[in-house]
Structures are given as structure tokens and as C-alpha cells.
């Protein structure tokens, strides 16, 4: 009889620990139920869910992310090469949209951002002369 109580308590502790999760103040979380998004609105703290087979949680960093691109050559309107070193600072503002667009993978988000930034830089430098790039209009380009 005593062993039966210990087993029941052990099972209750395991199920209880699988039903609790915490969200740190530096994180955003998504609650999934059988693969479908149920909720994305979680304040920092302790939260409850159904055990693992039914519901699971994915957490994402909500702090500012850095994307530091390698320097690249861009042609100006004069057909001169300019070596440009760029970086992007970004953060997840809507975790559900981020997850749907990138399957929750920061590397995919960085690749997408890198492609967009490269195209924008190419277009921007293509309309400027070397003098405009290195002179006072530099801050306008940035």
C-alpha cells in the first residue's frame, strides 16, 4: 500500500512538472496544441498547460538581435565600386507572425533580412555618385 502511494505521488509530480512553464522577461512564448497555435500572449512568470503530448511551448528571444553582414561591393551610378559594410538591429515584435514567416528559425529570418538589405543597398547606391556616398549625404543614405 505504501509503494502504491509513492508511485501515485511520483506520477503526479511528473505530470505536474510537464504542465508548468515559465516565461522570462526577455522571452516571448507560443503555446501550441497538437501543432496549432493556441496563444502568444504570455506575461513573464509561471504558466500552466496540458502535459507534453497535448500542448507544448516554444520560446523566442525578444531582445534586440544583430545581423552583421560581410562587406560587399556595390556599383554607384558612375559604375564605380564602393565597399559597404552593413549591419541590422532587429527584434521580434509579433511572435506569431515571426513563427509563421520563418518557422521560428532565427537563421531563416537573418537570411531573409540579409537578402532584403542587399537589394535595398544595391538600389540606393545605384542612384548615387561616389561623391554623394562619401560626402554629407552619407547620413541620408543611412
N, C-alpha and C positions, 0 to 999 in steps of 0.2 A: 504494500500500500504506500509506503514511504517513497519507494522508487517511482511509483506512478505520479506522485505529486511533483517530484523533481523533474520528470520528463515533461509533464504538462507545463510547469514553470519555464523550463528551457525552451520549449516550443513557443510559448507566449513571448518570451524575451526576444527570440529570433524574429518572430512576426512583427513585434513592436519596433525593433530596430530597423526592419525593412520598410516600415510605414512612416518613418520620420526622416525629414531632410532639413538642412539649414541653408539659408541664402545669406552670403556675406554681403556687406555694404558695397563691395567692389564688384559684385556679380549681378547678372540678370539670369533668370531661370525660365525654362519652358517645361511645363508638365504635359506629358504625353499619356494618352490612354489608348492602348492597343495600336500605337503608331500614329494616332491623330492628336493634333494639338488641342489641349483642353483649356489651358490657362497660361498667360505670360505675365500676369500682374502679381508679383510677389515682393513684398517689403522685406528688408533684411530681418532675419530671425528664424525661428523654428516653425516648420510647417508639416502638415500631415498629408499622406497619400495612401492609396491602396498598396499592398505589397507588390514586389517587382514584376511578376508576370502580367499584372493588370495595368499598372501605371509606373512610368519611370520619369526621371528628371534629367535634363541637360542644362549645364550652367555655362555662361559665357562672360568673359571679362568686359566690364563696362567702362574701364579706364581708357584713356587715350592710347591708341595704337600708332606705331610708327611704321611707315613704309619708306625705306631709304633705297632709292633706285640707283643703279650704276650710272655713271656719267655716259651720255650719248651725244653723238654729233647730229646737229640739226642744220638744215640749209636756210640761210636768210633769203630775202627777196633778191639780193645781189648774187645769189648762188655761191656764197661763202659758208664754209663750215664753222659752226660755233659749238664748242664742247660745253654741254649743260649738265650740271649735277643737280638733281631734284630730290625732294622728299615730300611726303604727305603725312599729315597727322589726322587720324580719323577715330571715330568711336561708334559703337552700336547704340543707336537711339531707339530703334524698334526691333526688338529681338525676334519677333515672329517673321517680319519681312526679311531680316537678315538670314534666318534659318531657311526660309523658302527659297531665297535667291542663291544661297551658297551651300546648302545642305549643312549649315552650321560649321563650315570649314573656313578658318581664317586664311589659309593659304589660297583658297579659291577667291576669296574677297580681295586679297592682295594682288593676285594675278589680274583680276578684273579691273581693279583700280589702276594698276600699272599700265594696262592697255589703254584705258581711257585717258590717263595723264599723258602718255606718249603721243597719242593722237592730238590732244589739245596743244601740247607744246610744239609739235610739228606745225600745226596750223598757225599758231601765234608767231613763231619765229619765221615762218614763211612769208608773213606780211610785213616784216620789219627789216631794216638795214642793220649792218653791224654797228654803225654809229648810234642808232636808236637803242640797240640792245645794251651797249656798254655805257651809255650816257644817262642823263636824268630820267629818261623814260623807263629805265630798268624797274623802278618801283611800280609803274603802271602795268608792266608785263607780269610782275609777281602777283 
